[in-house]
Amino acid sequence: PTGPTWLSDDTGGVMIASHARGAFAIGDVVKAIGFPEAGAFNPVLRSAALSKVGRHAPPAATPMTLDDILEDGWDAKLAEVEGYLTDRATSSGRERLTIVQGTRAISAELPDGQSTRIEVGSLVKVTGVSVIDATAAGNIAIPRGVTLHLRSAHDIAVVAHPSWWTAQRTLTLAAGLVLVTLATLGWVGLLRR
C-alpha cells in the first residue's frame, strides 16, 4: 500500500497518509520517518519512508463501544465493535457498512475490491482501525463520527443472523394473503351467479 497506513504501539497510534510502496503485513514492526503534522486527535505523517525492523504477532483488538472510542480518543488504533448491520453501500470499489449500536451508528470500510455477503439485520462483530471523523471549530476538533478501516473481509464475524420475519417478508406475506382473499371472494361471487 501507499497509504493510508496506520501504526500503533502502547503509547498511541499514527496515520501514515502517504509513503513509498512497500511489502508490509499486519504485525510487522516498522520504522517511519516523514513529515509530521497535527491531526484531529493524533499526529499524521506525510511522504514517509517506512522500513521493516522486525515482526510481532498481530495485535489483539480491544472490544469497545462507539462512546468508548469517542470519549477515550481511540484514534488510529485497533478496535473491535459489535452492533447490527443496517446498510451496505459500495462507492469507488469500496464497500462501506453501517453498524448500529443502540442509537449511534459507526461506519466500517472494507479494502478495495473486497466484499461481504452478510445479510442486513445481522448482529456482527467488526475489527478495524478506528478513525475519528472530526470537524474543526477554531482550535478544537469536534468529533462527528467514527470509521473503522477493516484489514479484510475476515475482520467481520456474524454473531447472530437476523430473524426470518423481516419487515419486507412480512409485507410480502400480507400482500399475498390479501390477493388470495380477493381471489377467493371473486370466485365465490362467480359461483353464486
Helices and strands as residue ranges (DSSP letters): E 5-9, E 12-16, E 28-38, E 43-55, E 62-63, H 66-72, E 77-91, E 94-101, E 104-109, E 123-137, E 140-150, G 153-155, E 156-160, H 167-192
